[in-house]
Amino acid sequence: MRKQVVSILLALALCLSLVSVPALAEEPDHIVVTFLTLGATPPDLVKVQDKVNEKTIPQINVEVEFKAVSAYDAFALFPTWVSTGGERIDLMLPLLQDIRSYVDQQLLLPLDDLIAENAPHLTALMEEGQPIVSNSIFDGEVYAVTTVPNMYGQGGGFVVGEKYIEETGFDYDPSRVYTLDDLTGLFAAIKEKHPEMYPCGVVTTGKTNSEFAYASDAIDSLGGAPTYTGVLMGADSTTIVDMYESEEYQNYLRHLREWNLAGYIHPDAATMEGSVDSLKAAGVTAGYFMVSAPVQRKEGDVIIRLSEPYQCSAGAGGWVIPFRAVEPAAAMRFLDLVWSDSDLANLIQWGIEGEHYVMLDKDTGYIGFPEGVTATNSGYYITLGVWGDTRKIYSFSASNNQAENDAYTEEASKRQTQGIGISFNMENVTNEVAALSAVVAQYVPTLESGSVDLEMYYPQFIQALKAAGIDTVLAEKQAQFNEQYQK
């Protein structure tokens, strides 16, 4: 009798195990996710993808396939892919693209229900006030999710090597707001000690927008629209103005011209190749204009503030789900997991620990390359920070300090422009905006390099903006601002 009981129990256990096998072996949902590069696909992308799936399949039953695409090619490829269905995409990042045009063509899925049903962590972040969707709401619906910023705020600043501050005896205070005249004194002192150097690193070759915001007080162009479509100047302003006609901008140009004539700016700044940070690294220049946030400071640098930090509206964008997506719910589950699991986010961002990077300081998240590995020969080195909660993403910079970033965010939050949450739809003035873009591309590179006579070229610039329809665009933008501001 006992043997019969044992046999029955074994048979029952076998039956139960057979019933449970299909659930355990259920095929995972397969999603295709765009993986942006700066031109070359990392050789170890598939290796990292396999490690990602070792995490995502057990946790959310999602198998990820990364589809590598150059960020430069994406401008032309993404609209075609999502409109024609020529390529399957479940999750896409149209970096620096106007997602409103995708929304207007009904090429994207609204994300509200997908987030509510599949993304508890994203929901919690939104409830805390993190701006991960606030700039991508159209007609009351969310269409994109951005990274959690490691810092939220900006301000005018000048990044300069600390050694130049020390050797010139410049009276530096990290909390003080300096003027352009103060910079003139610093540049003169640097030039005296380093006659071969151009203290002010300016490169305007091919610029299609102004860099005045790096040298000014609060400016808000509404939702990341080009500054030549009009801006709010000052944290309390509710009036859209032409930044280029302002006295502040004219003062900026006068200083640039003065610095160019004094030999503080490279004479070929309007035509030379190279980025401002590469020229600084090579010792050609001492510093350059940049947002004053601490994340912009490399090791050995200081940031001279040119305005108090502030927060303004940000451009719409982030991760979107095309309307042709095969597995939209799975795509959202994956997004939620990456944003909640910092180990997964760092795996996608930096690759495999011990092979693509090594941890140098766990407390600060400071990493470096393994022995024999460099940025050039690494099988996986991606500098586009587009994944997860960037407060928890490791850094190759020893100067990166999240406590400083948090303090900057807190300070900037106390000065918010009136444009927060407001965007500008250029649909009614597309011809004028195109014309203004061409004017800016023609004049700004020479004007902001300080290489031309202002008395001659500045009036021509303003006249060309008028002829291109700047006043029409300003009126349209003011009307849209008034409508959204009153809501």
PAROTI-434305 format. One record per residue (C-alpha): residue in three letters; residue number from 1; x, y, z. Coordinates in steps of 0.2 Angstrom, whole numbers, padded with zeros to 4 digits. Example, Ala and Ser with C-alpha at 12.3 -4.5 7.8 and 13.67 -1.06 7.14 Angstrom:
// residues 2
   rest    nr    east   north      up
    Ala     1    0062   -0022    0039
    Ser     2    0068   -0005    0036
END
This chain:
// residues 487
   rest    nr    east   north      up
    Met     1    0000    0000    0000
    Arg     2    0014    0012    0004
    Lys     3    0022    0009   -0012
    Gln     4    0006    0013   -0021
    Val     5    0004    0029   -0012
    Val     6    0022    0034   -0016
    Ser     7    0019    0030   -0034
    Ile     8    0003    0040   -0035
    Leu     9    0013    0055   -0027
    Leu    10    0027    0054   -0039
    Ala    11    0015    0053   -0054
    Leu    12    0005    0068   -0047
    Ala    13    0022    0078   -0045
    Leu    14    0026    0073   -0063
    Cys    15    0010    0079   -0070
    Leu    16    0011    0095   -0060
    Ser    17    0029    0098   -0067
    Leu    18    0023    0095   -0085
    Val    19    0009    0108   -0082
    Ser    20    0021    0121   -0076
    Val    21    0034    0119   -0090
    Pro    22    0025    0129   -0103
    Ala    23    0023    0144   -0091
    Leu    24    0042    0143   -0087
    Ala    25    0046    0141   -0106
    Glu    26    0035    0155   -0112
    Glu    27    0043    0164   -0127
    Pro    28    0048    0181   -0121
    Asp    29    0041    0197   -0130
    His    30    0054    0202   -0143
    Ile    31    0057    0221   -0145
    Val    32    0068    0231   -0157
    Val    33    0076    0246   -0149
    Thr    34    0085    0260   -0158
    Phe    35    0103    0261   -0152
    Leu    36    0111    0278   -0157
    Thr    37    0129    0279   -0161
    Leu    38    0140    0294   -0167
    Gly    39    0144    0285   -0183
    Ala    40    0152    0268   -0179
    Thr    41    0143    0253   -0171
    Pro    42    0152    0247   -0156
    Pro    43    0160    0230   -0160
    Asp    44    0154    0222   -0143
    Leu    45    0136    0228   -0145
    Val    46    0129    0211   -0147
    Lys    47    0139    0205   -0132
    Val    48    0131    0219   -0121
    Gln    49    0114    0215   -0129
    Asp    50    0116    0197   -0123
    Lys    51    0120    0203   -0105
    Val    52    0105    0214   -0106
    Asn    53    0094    0200   -0110
    Glu    54    0101    0190   -0095
    Lys    55    0092    0203   -0085
    Thr    56    0077    0208   -0094
    Ile    57    0070    0190   -0099
    Pro    58    0069    0184   -0081
    Gln    59    0063    0200   -0074
    Ile    60    0050    0206   -0087
    Asn    61    0050    0192   -0100
    Val    62    0056    0204   -0113
    Glu    63    0070    0200   -0126
    Val    64    0079    0216   -0132
    Glu    65    0086    0218   -0150
    Phe    66    0097    0234   -0152
    Lys    67    0096    0241   -0169
    Ala    68    0112    0252   -0171
    Val    69    0110    0268   -0181
    Ser    70    0120    0284   -0182
    Ala    71    0112    0299   -0174
    Tyr    72    0116    0309   -0189
    Asp    73    0108    0297   -0201
    Ala    74    0093    0295   -0189
    Phe    75    0086    0312   -0195
    Ala    76    0082    0305   -0212
    Leu    77    0079    0287   -0207
    Phe    78    0067    0288   -0193
    Pro    79    0053    0297   -0201
    Thr    80    0054    0285   -0216
    Trp    81    0054    0269   -0205
    Val    82    0039    0274   -0194
    Ser    83    0029    0281   -0208
    Thr    84    0031    0266   -0221
    Gly    85    0035    0252   -0209
    Gly    86    0050    0248   -0219
    Glu    87    0059    0244   -0202
    Arg    88    0052    0236   -0187
    Ile    89    0055    0248   -0172
    Asp    90    0046    0246   -0155
    Leu    91    0056    0259   -0145
    Met    92    0064    0274   -0153
    Leu    93    0075    0289   -0148
    Pro    94    0073    0303   -0161
    Leu    95    0087    0313   -0153
    Leu    96    0086    0332   -0156
    Gln    97    0072    0330   -0168
    Asp    98    0055    0339   -0167
    Ile    99    0043    0325   -0161
    Arg   100    0029    0337   -0163
    Ser   101    0030    0334   -0182
    Tyr   102    0029    0315   -0178
    Val   103    0014    0318   -0167
    Asp   104    0005    0329   -0180
    Gln   105    0007    0315   -0192
    Gln   106    0000    0302   -0180
    Leu   107    0016    0292   -0181
    Leu   108    0018    0289   -0162
    Leu   109    0007    0281   -0149
    Pro   110    0001    0291   -0134
    Leu   111    0010    0284   -0118
    Asp   112   -0002    0288   -0104
    Asp   113   -0011    0271   -0103
    Leu   114    0005    0262   -0107
    Ile   115    0014    0270   -0093
    Ala   116    0000    0268   -0081
    Glu   117   -0002    0249   -0085
    Asn   118    0017    0244   -0087
    Ala   119    0028    0257   -0079
    Pro   120    0026    0259   -0060
    His   121    0043    0266   -0058
    Leu   122    0041    0279   -0071
    Thr   123    0024    0283   -0063
    Ala   124    0033    0286   -0046
    Leu   125    0046    0297   -0054
    Met   126    0032    0308   -0062
    Glu   127    0023    0309   -0045
    Glu   128    0039    0315   -0037
    Gly   129    0040    0329   -0050
    Gln   130    0054    0323   -0061
    Pro   131    0052    0332   -0078
    Ile   132    0053    0315   -0088
    Val   133    0037    0318   -0098
    Ser   134    0032    0336   -0094
    Asn   135    0040    0344   -0110
    Ser   136    0032    0331   -0122
    Ile   137    0014    0333   -0118
    Phe   138    0003    0337   -0134
    Asp   139   -0016    0340   -0133
    Gly   140   -0015    0333   -0115
    Glu   141   -0006    0317   -0119
    Val   142    0011    0311   -0116
    Tyr   143    0022    0305   -0131
    Ala   144    0039    0304   -0125
    Val   145    0050    0299   -0109
    Thr   146    0067    0307   -0106
    Thr   147    0081    0302   -0094
    Val   148    0080    0308   -0076
    Pro   149    0092    0322   -0077
    Asn   150    0107    0322   -0065
    Met   151    0105    0341   -0065
    Tyr   152    0091    0352   -0070
    Gly   153    0095    0370   -0073
    Gln   154    0107    0381   -0082
    Gly   155    0115    0398   -0082
    Gly   156    0128    0408   -0091
    Gly   157    0146    0402   -0088
    Phe   158    0164    0402   -0094
    Val   159    0174    0386   -0091
    Val   160    0193    0389   -0089
    Gly   161    0208    0379   -0083
    Glu   162    0211    0382   -0064
    Lys   163    0229    0384   -0067
    Tyr   164    0226    0400   -0076
    Ile   165    0215    0407   -0062
    Glu   166    0230    0403   -0050
    Glu   167    0244    0410   -0060
    Thr   168    0235    0426   -0064
    Gly   169    0228    0429   -0047
    Phe   170    0211    0431   -0053
    Asp   171    0199    0434   -0039
    Tyr   172    0188    0419   -0041
    Asp   173    0173    0414   -0031
    Pro   174    0162    0400   -0037
    Ser   175    0146    0408   -0031
    Arg   176    0149    0425   -0038
    Val   177    0142    0431   -0054
    Tyr   178    0155    0440   -0065
    Thr   179    0153    0452   -0080
    Leu   180    0160    0451   -0097
    Asp   181    0171    0466   -0092
    Asp   182    0178    0454   -0078
    Leu   183    0182    0442   -0092
    Thr   184    0191    0455   -0101
    Gly   185    0203    0457   -0087
    Leu   186    0206    0439   -0085
    Phe   187    0210    0437   -0104
    Ala   188    0222    0451   -0103
    Ala   189    0231    0443   -0089
    Ile   190    0232    0426   -0097
    Lys   191    0238    0433   -0114
    Glu   192    0252    0442   -0105
    Lys   193    0258    0426   -0097
    His   194    0255    0416   -0113
    Pro   195    0256    0427   -0128
    Glu   196    0254    0412   -0140
    Met   197    0237    0407   -0133
    Tyr   198    0220    0414   -0137
    Pro   199    0212    0415   -0120
    Cys   200    0194    0415   -0126
    Gly   201    0190    0399   -0135
    Val   202    0177    0403   -0148
    Val   203    0173    0392   -0164
    Thr   204    0158    0397   -0174
    Thr   205    0161    0387   -0190
    Gly   206    0145    0381   -0197
    Lys   207    0135    0388   -0182
    Thr   208    0116    0388   -0185
    Asn   209    0111    0396   -0169
    Ser   210    0118    0408   -0156
    Glu   211    0128    0404   -0141
    Phe   212    0123    0420   -0132
    Ala   213    0113    0410   -0119
    Tyr   214    0130    0404   -0112
    Ala   215    0135    0422   -0108
    Ser   216    0119    0429   -0102
    Asp   217    0105    0429   -0089
    Ala   218    0089    0419   -0090
    Ile   219    0083    0415   -0108
    Asp   220    0069    0404   -0113
    Ser   221    0065    0400   -0131
    Leu   222    0049    0390   -0126
    Gly   223    0051    0371   -0128
    Gly   224    0068    0371   -0136
    Ala   225    0063    0381   -0151
    Pro   226    0077    0390   -0160
    Thr   227    0081    0407   -0151
    Tyr   228    0079    0416   -0168
    Thr   229    0060    0413   -0166
    Gly   230    0060    0424   -0151
    Val   231    0063    0422   -0132
    Leu   232    0058    0427   -0115
    Met   233    0073    0437   -0107
    Gly   234    0074    0437   -0088
    Ala   235    0065    0425   -0076
    Asp   236    0050    0436   -0074
    Ser   237    0047    0441   -0092
    Thr   238    0031    0437   -0101
    Thr   239    0035    0446   -0117
    Ile   240    0043    0437   -0132
    Val   241    0057    0448   -0140
    Asp   242    0070    0447   -0153
    Met   243    0085    0442   -0143
    Tyr   244    0097    0449   -0157
    Glu   245    0090    0466   -0156
    Ser   246    0092    0467   -0137
    Glu   247    0105    0478   -0129
    Glu   248    0112    0463   -0119
    Tyr   249    0116    0454   -0136
    Gln   250    0124    0470   -0143
    Asn   251    0135    0471   -0128
    Tyr   252    0140    0453   -0130
    Leu   253    0145    0456   -0148
    Arg   254    0155    0472   -0143
    His   255    0165    0462   -0131
    Leu   256    0168    0448   -0144
    Arg   257    0174    0461   -0156
    Glu   258    0185    0469   -0143
    Trp   259    0192    0452   -0138
    Asn   260    0196    0447   -0156
    Leu   261    0205    0463   -0160
    Ala   262    0215    0461   -0144
    Gly   263    0221    0443   -0149
    Tyr   264    0210    0435   -0136
    Ile   265    0200    0425   -0149
    His   266    0208    0415   -0163
    Pro   267    0208    0425   -0179
    Asp   268    0201    0410   -0189
    Ala   269    0187    0407   -0176
    Ala   270    0173    0408   -0190
    Thr   271    0182    0396   -0201
    Met   272    0193    0384   -0191
    Glu   273    0190    0366   -0187
    Gly   274    0189    0358   -0170
    Ser   275    0178    0359   -0155
    Val   276    0181    0372   -0141
    Asp   277    0185    0358   -0128
    Ser   278    0198    0350   -0140
    Leu   279    0206    0367   -0143
    Lys   280    0207    0370   -0124
    Ala   281    0214    0352   -0121
    Ala   282    0228    0356   -0134
    Gly   283    0232    0372   -0126
    Val   284    0227    0383   -0140
    Thr   285    0214    0392   -0129
    Ala   286    0211    0394   -0110
    Gly   287    0192    0391   -0109
    Tyr   288    0176    0393   -0117
    Phe   289    0158    0399   -0114
    Met   290    0146    0385   -0107
    Val   291    0132    0381   -0096
    Ser   292    0138    0385   -0078
    Ala   293    0132    0368   -0071
    Pro   294    0145    0357   -0062
    Val   295    0143    0343   -0074
    Gln   296    0151    0354   -0088
    Arg   297    0167    0355   -0077
    Lys   298    0181    0343   -0082
    Glu   299    0195    0339   -0070
    Gly   300    0207    0354   -0067
    Asp   301    0193    0366   -0072
    Val   302    0183    0380   -0064
    Ile   303    0167    0388   -0070
    Ile   304    0165    0407   -0069
    Arg   305    0147    0411   -0067
    Leu   306    0140    0424   -0079
    Ser   307    0122    0423   -0072
    Glu   308    0112    0415   -0057
    Pro   309    0106    0397   -0061
    Tyr   310    0088    0396   -0067
    Gln   311    0076    0383   -0074
    Cys   312    0067    0386   -0091
    Ser   313    0056    0376   -0103
    Ala   314    0065    0361   -0111
    Gly   315    0063    0354   -0129
    Ala   316    0051    0340   -0132
    Gly   317    0059    0324   -0135
    Gly   318    0065    0307   -0128
    Trp   319    0060    0289   -0130
    Val   320    0045    0286   -0141
    Ile   321    0034    0271   -0146
    Pro   322    0030    0272   -0165
    Phe   323    0012    0268   -0169
    Arg   324    0017    0253   -0179
    Ala   325    0026    0245   -0164
    Val   326    0023    0227   -0163
    Glu   327    0026    0225   -0144
    Pro   328    0022    0243   -0136
    Ala   329    0018    0236   -0119
    Ala   330    0034    0226   -0118
    Ala   331    0043    0241   -0124
    Met   332    0036    0251   -0110
    Arg   333    0041    0237   -0097
    Phe   334    0059    0238   -0104
    Leu   335    0059    0257   -0102
    Asp   336    0053    0256   -0084
    Leu   337    0066    0243   -0079
    Val   338    0080    0253   -0086
    Trp   339    0074    0268   -0077
    Ser   340    0073    0258   -0061
    Asp   341    0088    0247   -0062
    Ser   342    0104    0257   -0061
    Asp   343    0115    0241   -0064
    Leu   344    0105    0238   -0081
    Ala   345    0106    0256   -0086
    Asn   346    0125    0257   -0083
    Leu   347    0127    0240   -0092
    Ile   348    0119    0248   -0108
    Gln   349    0128    0265   -0105
    Trp   350    0146    0258   -0102
    Gly   351    0146    0240   -0106
    Ile   352    0153    0225   -0095
    Glu   353    0162    0229   -0080
    Gly   354    0180    0222   -0080
    Glu   355    0180    0222   -0099
    His   356    0174    0239   -0105
    Tyr   357    0177    0248   -0088
    Val   358    0183    0246   -0071
    Met   359    0176    0254   -0055
    Leu   360    0188    0266   -0047
    Asp   361    0177    0274   -0033
    Lys   362    0160    0265   -0030
    Asp   363    0154    0279   -0018
    Thr   364    0155    0292   -0032
    Gly   365    0152    0281   -0047
    Tyr   366    0170    0285   -0054
    Ile   367    0175    0273   -0067
    Gly   368    0190    0271   -0079
    Phe   369    0196    0260   -0093
    Pro   370    0204    0242   -0089
    Glu   371    0222    0241   -0092
    Gly   372    0226    0241   -0111
    Val   373    0209    0248   -0115
    Thr   374    0206    0266   -0121
    Ala   375    0192    0276   -0129
    Thr   376    0199    0272   -0146
    Asn   377    0201    0253   -0145
    Ser   378    0187    0249   -0133
    Gly   379    0174    0237   -0140
    Tyr   380    0160    0247   -0131
    Tyr   381    0163    0265   -0128
    Ile   382    0147    0276   -0130
    Thr   383    0146    0294   -0124
    Leu   384    0128    0298   -0128
    Gly   385    0120    0298   -0111
    Val   386    0102    0293   -0115
    Trp   387    0098    0279   -0103
    Gly   388    0088    0279   -0086
    Asp   389    0091    0289   -0071
    Thr   390    0107    0299   -0075
    Arg   391    0109    0303   -0057
    Lys   392    0115    0285   -0055
    Ile   393    0125    0283   -0071
    Tyr   394    0144    0281   -0068
    Ser   395    0156    0294   -0074
    Phe   396    0173    0293   -0082
    Ser   397    0177    0310   -0074
    Ala   398    0183    0311   -0056
    Ser   399    0176    0329   -0055
    Asn   400    0158    0323   -0057
    Asn   401    0149    0325   -0040
    Gln   402    0131    0321   -0039
    Ala   403    0129    0331   -0022
    Glu   404    0135    0347   -0032
    Asn   405    0123    0343   -0046
    Asp   406    0109    0341   -0033
    Ala   407    0114    0358   -0025
    Tyr   408    0114    0366   -0042
    Thr   409    0097    0360   -0046
    Glu   410    0090    0366   -0030
    Glu   411    0097    0383   -0033
    Ala   412    0091    0384   -0050
    Ser   413    0073    0379   -0045
    Lys   414    0072    0395   -0036
    Arg   415    0073    0405   -0052
    Gln   416    0060    0398   -0065
    Thr   417    0056    0407   -0081
    Gln   418    0038    0410   -0085
    Gly   419    0040    0398   -0100
    Ile   420    0041    0382   -0090
    Gly   421    0029    0369   -0098
    Ile   422    0026    0380   -0113
    Ser   423    0031    0375   -0131
    Phe   424    0030    0384   -0147
    Asn   425    0022    0376   -0163
    Met   426    0030    0383   -0178
    Glu   427    0017    0375   -0190
    Asn   428    0009    0392   -0194
    Val   429    0026    0401   -0198
    Thr   430    0036    0387   -0206
    Asn   431    0042    0398   -0221
    Glu   432    0047    0413   -0210
    Val   433    0056    0401   -0198
    Ala   434    0066    0393   -0213
    Ala   435    0070    0411   -0219
    Leu   436    0076    0416   -0202
    Ser   437    0087    0400   -0200
    Ala   438    0096    0405   -0216
    Val   439    0099    0423   -0210
    Val   440    0106    0417   -0194
    Ala   441    0117    0404   -0202
    Gln   442    0124    0418   -0213
    Tyr   443    0128    0431   -0200
    Val   444    0130    0423   -0183
    Pro   445    0147    0414   -0187
    Thr   446    0156    0430   -0191
    Leu   447    0147    0441   -0179
    Glu   448    0150    0430   -0164
    Ser   449    0168    0426   -0168
    Gly   450    0171    0445   -0167
    Ser   451    0179    0445   -0184
    Val   452    0169    0459   -0193
    Asp   453    0165    0477   -0191
    Leu   454    0149    0478   -0180
    Glu   455    0144    0495   -0187
    Met   456    0143    0488   -0204
    Tyr   457    0137    0470   -0202
    Tyr   458    0126    0471   -0187
    Pro   459    0113    0483   -0195
    Gln   460    0113    0472   -0210
    Phe   461    0109    0457   -0199
    Ile   462    0094    0465   -0191
    Gln   463    0088    0471   -0207
    Ala   464    0089    0454   -0214
    Leu   465    0079    0447   -0199
    Lys   466    0066    0459   -0202
    Ala   467    0065    0455   -0221
    Ala   468    0064    0436   -0216
    Gly   469    0048    0439   -0206
    Ile   470    0055    0440   -0188
    Asp   471    0040    0451   -0182
    Thr   472    0027    0439   -0189
    Val   473    0035    0425   -0179
    Leu   474    0037    0435   -0163
    Ala   475    0018    0439   -0164
    Glu   476    0013    0421   -0167
    Lys   477    0024    0415   -0153
    Gln   478    0018    0428   -0141
    Ala   479    0000    0423   -0145
    Gln   480    0004    0405   -0142
    Phe   481    0013    0410   -0126
    Asn   482   -0002    0420   -0120
    Glu   483   -0014    0406   -0123
    Gln   484   -0004    0393   -0114
    Tyr   485    0001    0404   -0100
    Gln   486   -0017    0408   -0095
    Lys   487   -0021    0390   -0093
END
